[in-house]
Amino acid sequence: KDENVSKSTHPATNTDTNTNTDDTNNVTIDPHVDVDTLRVLISTDNHLGYAERDPIRGNDSFAAFEEVLILAKRHNCDMVLLAGDLFHENKPSRRTLHKTMNILRRYTMGPNPVSFQILSNQRSNFRSSIHGVVNYEDPYVSIDLPIFSIHGNHDDPTRDGVNVGSSSGTKKTGGTKSNSNNNSASASGSGSDEMLAALDLLAITNLVNYFGRHDEVDKVQVSPVLIQKGDTKVALYGMGSMRDERLNRMWQGEKVRFLKPTKFRKEDENGNGNNSENSDDSHNNDDDDDSNK
């Protein structure tokens, strides 16, 4: 079926002589790529780890995800965009993490150059990156198929739930009483209640570019990832899943803002872009000046 699709897309192509092969994964790669065309493969709700204990269906989610990456390689995609719920649970098992990282390493790492640039402030776009840059620009790894992902409601950030005190407000340690408030502050200072998503683990290992997380409780400010390939420019907006009541409260209070690149904001002010109703949500603070050049 895939061969028929490939032939219908490029009817004049001899697939035996004009295709490349990724020997590592036995994937036939389509070489026909326009220098200005950004090829994005979008996938969502992969739910890795679903029914992993089932002897029949335990590997289905991983096989389906691997097929997604095979298609991305076959059609020479510039990037893969995952639109939430990569994992079925926000605390996936070690088996699920191990199989996921194995698949990602096999299909995203390679020697080929990435043909697009990130123009926005990468440190603010990708909060879990090691060096504050997109993973394929890290000098210590070689990524040739970048993956960008937001979290969904199944794999949203969560705490480990460390118990720092008793309900009475005090607890006994070494024969002495201590105040639970002090212990709570100490635990918080040590980072034990830090909210992390499974995607944070993939991001810190340079396998996925995790974006679209908004931790502020009183506002949501979405700054786009600005991408350029040749003459093509794309603003990629991401908003990870959050509780319905919180998001509704933000909308009602007009606390949700989508920032625009500086060029488009100036067009709005000159009356050449979107109307003024939308441009109210486009103003950037000083911290975002670098991300909107």
Residue pairs with C-beta under 8 A, 6 or more apart in sequence:
2 71
2 74
3 15
6 13
6 15
6 28
6 30
6 74
7 13
7 15
9 30
10 30
10 32
13 19
13 32
15 28
18 31
19 28
19 29
19 30
19 31
20 28
20 29
20 31
21 27
21 28
21 29
22 29
22 73
22 110
24 106
24 110
25 70
25 73
25 106
25 107
27 70
27 73
27 74
28 74
29 73
29 74
29 76
30 74
30 75
30 76
31 76
32 76
33 39
33 76
33 115
35 115
35 229
35 230
36 229
36 230
36 231
36 232
37 229
37 230
37 232
38 78
38 79
38 116
38 227
38 229
38 232
38 234
39 75
39 76
39 77
39 78
39 79
40 77
40 78
40 79
40 80
40 81
41 68
41 71
41 72
41 75
41 77
41 79
41 80
41 81
42 80
42 81
42 83
43 65
43 68
43 80
43 81
43 82
43 83
44 82
44 83
44 84
44 85
44 152
45 83
45 84
45 85
45 152
46 61
46 64
46 65
46 68
46 82
46 85
46 86
46 87
47 61
47 85
47 86
47 87
47 88
47 154
48 61
48 62
48 65
48 86
48 87
48 88
48 92
48 96
48 99
48 100
49 61
49 87
49 88
49 89
49 92
49 93
49 95
49 96
50 57
50 60
50 61
50 88
51 57
51 58
51 60
51 61
52 58
52 61
52 93
52 95
52 96
61 88
62 99
62 100
62 103
65 100
65 103
66 103
66 107
68 80
69 80
69 103
69 104
69 107
69 108
69 145
70 107
71 77
72 80
72 107
72 145
73 107
73 145
77 145
78 114
78 115
78 116
78 146
78 229
79 116
79 145
79 146
79 147
79 148
80 145
80 146
80 147
80 148
81 147
81 148
81 149
81 236
82 147
82 148
82 149
82 150
82 208
83 149
83 150
83 152
84 149
84 150
84 151
84 152
84 153
84 155
84 240
84 241
85 151
85 152
85 153
85 154
85 155
86 100
86 149
86 151
86 152
86 155
86 198
86 199
86 208
87 96
87 100
87 154
87 155
87 198
88 96
88 154
88 155
89 154
89 155
90 154
90 155
90 156
90 157
90 158
90 197
90 198
91 158
91 198
92 100
92 155
92 198
97 198
97 201
100 202
101 202
101 205
101 207
104 147
104 202
104 207
104 208
105 207
107 145
108 143
108 144
108 145
108 146
108 147
108 207
109 141
109 142
109 143
109 144
110 142
110 143
110 144
110 145
111 142
111 144
112 144
113 144
114 136
114 143
114 144
114 146
115 229
116 227
116 228
116 229
117 227
117 228
117 229
118 125
118 133
118 134
118 137
118 225
118 226
118 227
119 226
119 227
119 228
119 233
119 293
120 223
120 224
120 225
120 226
120 290
120 291
120 292
121 223
121 288
121 290
121 291
122 129
122 132
122 133
122 134
122 137
123 129
123 132
123 133
124 223
124 287
124 288
124 291
125 134
125 211
125 223
125 225
125 291
126 132
126 133
126 134
126 203
126 209
126 210
126 211
127 203
127 210
127 211
127 213
128 199
128 200
128 203
128 204
128 210
129 135
129 138
129 203
129 206
129 209
130 138
130 204
130 206
131 138
134 146
134 209
135 141
135 143
135 146
135 203
135 206
135 207
135 208
135 209
136 143
136 144
136 146
138 206
140 206
141 206
143 206
146 209
147 207
147 208
147 209
148 208
148 209
148 211
148 225
148 236
148 238
149 199
149 202
149 208
149 209
149 210
149 211
150 210
150 211
150 212
150 213
150 238
150 239
150 240
150 241
151 157
151 197
151 199
151 210
151 212
151 213
151 240
151 241
152 240
152 241
153 241
155 197
155 198
155 199
156 197
156 240
156 241
156 242
157 195
157 196
157 197
157 200
157 213
157 215
158 195
158 196
158 197
159 193
159 194
159 195
159 196
160 192
160 193
162 187
162 192
162 193
164 180
164 183
164 184
164 186
164 187
164 192
165 171
165 180
165 181
165 183
165 184
166 180
168 180
169 179
169 180
169 181
170 177
170 178
170 179
170 180
171 177
171 178
171 180
171 183
172 178
187 193
195 215
197 210
197 213
199 208
199 210
200 210
202 208
202 210
203 209
203 210
211 225
211 236
211 238
212 222
212 237
212 238
212 239
212 240
213 240
214 220
214 221
214 222
214 239
214 240
214 242
217 246
218 255
219 250
219 255
219 256
219 257
220 239
220 242
220 247
220 250
220 255
220 256
220 257
221 257
221 259
222 237
222 238
222 239
222 256
222 257
222 258
222 259
223 259
223 284
223 288
223 291
223 292
224 235
224 236
224 237
224 258
224 259
224 260
224 261
225 235
225 236
225 237
225 238
226 233
226 234
226 235
226 236
226 261
226 291
226 292
227 233
227 234
227 235
227 236
228 234
235 260
235 261
237 258
247 256
249 255
250 256
256 281
257 281
257 282
257 283
258 281
258 282
259 281
259 282
259 283
259 284
259 288
259 291
259 292
260 268
260 279
260 282
260 284
260 292
261 292
261 293
262 284
262 289
262 292
262 293
264 273
264 274
264 282
265 273
265 279
265 282
265 283
265 284
265 292
267 273
268 274
268 275
268 276
268 278
268 279
268 282
269 279
273 279
284 291
284 292
